[in-house]
Amino acid sequence: MDELEKVLQITAKGAPAERALAAFRHQLETWRVALPPTQPLVLDFGLGNLDAVGLIECWIANELEAGYCGKYLFILDGQTCPTHWHQKKHETFHVVKGRARVIVDGVAREMREGDVLPVPPGQHHSFTGLGPALLLELSTPCVLDDNYFENTTIPIGGNYERRFEIRGLDRSDAPRLLAFYNSLSEEVHHVYRPFQPLSELVLRTHLEEAADRKHLSFGLVDAHGGIWGHSFLLWVNGPKPVFGIGLHQDVHGRGWGRKMMQLILDEADAAKLPLVTLTVGKKNVRAQALYQKMGFEIKGEATLWKPNDEFYMERKH
Ligand SMILES: CC(C)(COP(=O)(O)OP(=O)(O)OC[C@H]1O[C@@H](n2cnc3c(N)ncnc32)[C@H](O)[C@@H]1OP(=O)(O)O)[C@@H](O)C(=O)NCCC(=O)NCCS
């Protein structure tokens, strides 16, 4: 699904949206402004209070690979596009018509026709119409998940803590699990490639064996079913069950690794497994820190790329 389709799924519907669209069209006629013939996107950010919180977007282009995006933003008098920020998107706004009150990192200013405002990633920003206003937004590509709203009840964008769940994976997850492994950066791939050769068949076999309780296998899954992390315990009934975990680079450092690991260790403890083992690269200090916190101790060395480049660790029940 492309980004425009994702946004179309969350547009506001019903009478308030129709009223906003009518006001938008009327205002464009008054201004004698022609916008691109794309479908205007009425957004209320899931809050159902469109007159106060929302806007209409008209996308000109959103070229993920070529690396650019252009859209018009229309806000009604008193309507606010709520405070948010982007991890990656770099934006420049140009006021085409009307005036807007803009707050960037807590500093308010009024923008008038012709004014230009660059907003680099990380800066918190909001817009409120001082009368109806039309802004042109030029930016790097727009990706829905790269919107982080200060109001964490807004059920869209990168409020990941709310949107992810950790659940057991089954055989129907094999294609999504393959997509996850194929999406890992070179850096992650270098330290984490447990299934070789990587194929849907290999992953489906793993998931089928997990269904037979030979292994445990959990995924970090988003609201669209996409997989962002995988943790597992192989050969649960053998003498040395092997733990493994890997998360997509975009979700590191948010506590998910610890949660996924805790879940597996809780199951191992509930099943009274006497021992859980793992290997970890000697240079992978982040994973080592996590493992030590979860009760693993270095017991020896192992080889992945070069002789003895890994530690072998154990956790006893
Ligand atoms: C290792 C990995 C699973 C950790 O998951 P995570 O979600 O990033 O980590 P969490 O946010 O749950 O943090 C857990 C602990 O990891 C350590 N950690 C997290 N980020 C760190 C960083 N940037 N540097 C050093 N340690 C870090 C800390 O000890 C942290 O505990 P704390 O929150 O009490 O400080 C994840 O980063 C990952 O997938 N890395 C790439 C693949 C990989 O290395 N897999 C393991 C192969 S053996």
The ligand as a Gaussian input file, in Angstrom:
#p B3LYP/6-31G(d) Opt

LIG

0 1
 C       19.644000      -5.887000      20.442000
 C       18.183000      -5.469000      20.292000
 C       17.323000      -6.705000      20.186000
 C       17.770000      -4.676000      21.550000
 O       16.425000      -4.287000      21.436000
 P       16.006000      -2.754000      21.664000
 O       14.540000      -2.685000      21.554000
 O       16.823000      -1.907000      20.759000
 O       16.490000      -2.516000      23.164000
 P       15.616000      -1.933000      24.374000
 O       15.131000      -0.575000      24.007000
 O       14.600000      -2.948000      24.783000
 O       16.745000      -1.772000      25.478000
 C       17.149000      -2.884000      26.258000
 C       18.562000      -2.683000      26.744000
 O       19.459000      -2.723000      25.638000
 C       20.536000      -1.820000      25.908000
 N       20.563000      -0.794000      24.881000
 C       19.524000      -0.266000      24.175000
 N       19.973000       0.654000      23.318000
 C       21.319000       0.720000      23.483000
 C       22.364000       1.463000      22.867000
 N       22.120000       2.353000      21.902000
 N       23.636000       1.224000      23.295000
 C       23.911000       0.323000      24.258000
 N       22.955000      -0.407000      24.876000
 C       21.691000      -0.201000      24.478000
 C       20.324000      -1.214000      27.256000
 O       20.952000      -2.008000      28.203000
 C       18.811000      -1.324000      27.390000
 O       18.416000      -1.371000      28.713000
 P       17.918000      -0.001000      29.433000
 O       16.672000       0.408000      28.727000
 O       17.694000      -0.449000      30.858000
 O       19.024000       1.005000      29.262000
 C       17.960000      -4.571000      19.054000
 O       18.685000      -3.373000      19.200000
 C       18.350000      -5.224000      17.743000
 O       17.537000      -5.867000      17.121000
 N       19.605000      -5.025000      17.300000
 C       20.073000      -5.549000      16.002000
 C       20.044000      -7.058000      15.944000
 C       20.826000      -7.686000      17.055000
 O       21.863000      -7.180000      17.483000
 N       20.341000      -8.847000      17.512000
 C       21.019000      -9.630000      18.507000
 C       22.022000     -10.495000      17.832000
 S       22.869000     -11.504000      19.025000

